[in-house]
Amino acid sequence: MTVQKVFARSEVKFLVSDKQRELIEHEALRWMRPDEFGRSTVRSLYYDTPDHLLIRRSLAAPVYKEKLRLRCYKQADENSTVYAEIKKKFDGVVYKRRCRMRGAAAEAYLSGGWQDGPYTSGQEDSALDAQVMKELDFMLSRYKTLAPAAFVSCEREAFYAVDDHEFRITFDDNILGRDTDLSLSDGVGGLKLLPDGQSLMEIKAGGAFPLWICGILSEEKIHKTSFSKYGNIYRRIIEPRQKIIFGAKNADRTLFRSTNQNNISLKA
């Protein structure tokens, strides 16, 4: 299977009940096919500055925002394949760059170390990978203090359109998050971010949504939502702890000062 490494598309999130999910999956099979991996466990390790600048900016809903993460689809070891991903969103369009790496080398690289290069063996599209690596290097040099900040896992089922592989629908459930044990080699576990009986559905498309899915969204009164997995971890675990340690006023003052000292330019 060819791994897509560059994306530019819209990604819209919805919270759906089990009944709504069953209805959508049933209708989707008329137009789409399940992903070849079936139901899989997605593990993501998000990187941020010590004062969590990236996620705080993201939660402020700016025109431009960016994230850095490592992702894998099974519990990783030092030789497992993982993906370093830069995810940017500008004016409603998501741009994602990903590069395949070896597990131990990838975590060392993003933490400022380098162990014989992070690439996996037999990697294709070396020119594209080199460009993605340049973007990773730029992001690491720009923020300088990036380190693992949050671990997220979820069970995912994905579908892709038969006649348009840019159109995908994913369902995530059993979404768990934590800010400890921050390695892809650790097991899943953490705070449950959604109640039982609810899934996070994400529609990803390079253009307009097909009429069949628009009809279901309208009939079922399913409305788009803003749901950030890492953002939930920050709001529900990290931020409350900061306010306990520093006090609400001091924490807010510290974060405000930090944000002003790290202004970002869209021209960069």
SULPE-V967686 format. One line per field, one symbol per residue. ss: DSSP state (H for helix, E for strand, C for the rest). phi: phi as a letter, one per 30 degrees, with the letter a starting at -180 (. if undefined). psi: psi as a letter, one per 40 degrees, with the letter a starting at -180 (. if undefined). A space follows every 10 residues. Layout:
ss=???
phi=???
psi=???
//
This chain:
ss=CCCCCEEEEE EEEEEEEHHH HHHHHHHHCC CEEECCCCCE EEEEEEEECC CCHHHHHHHC CCCEEEEEEE EECCCCCCCC EEEEEEEEEE CCEEEEEEEE EEHHHHHHHH CCCCCCCCEC CCCCCHHHHH HHHHHHHHHH HHHCCCEEEE EEEEEEEEEE ECCCCCCEEE EEEEEEEECC CCCCCCCCCC EECCCCCEEE EEEEECCCCC HHHHHHHHHC CCCEECCCHH HHHHHHHHHH HHHHHHCHHH HHHHHHHHHH HCCCCCCC
phi=.dddcbbbac bbcbcbdedd dddddddddd bbbdeddidb cccbcccade chdddddddd hddbabbbac bbcaedbdcd dbbdbccbbb hicccbbbbd bdeddddddd cjcbbhicdd diddhddddd ddddddeddd ddcicdaeba cbbacbbbbb ddcaddcbbb bcbhdbbabb hcadddddkk ddcbdeibbc cbcbbdbddd ddddddeddd hccdbcbcdd eddddcbdde dddddciedd dddddddddd dbdccddd
psi=hhhhehihii hhiihiiddd dddddddded eiiiideahi hhhhhhiiid efddddddee fidhiiihii iieihiadei hihhhhhihh fehhhhhihh iiddddddde eeihgfieii ifhifddddd dddddddddd ddddfhihdi hhiihhhiii hdegedhihi hhifhiiifi ggieeiiiia hheiiieiih hhhhieaiii ddddddddde fhiiihhhdd dddddedddd dddddeiddd dddddddddd efiihee.
//
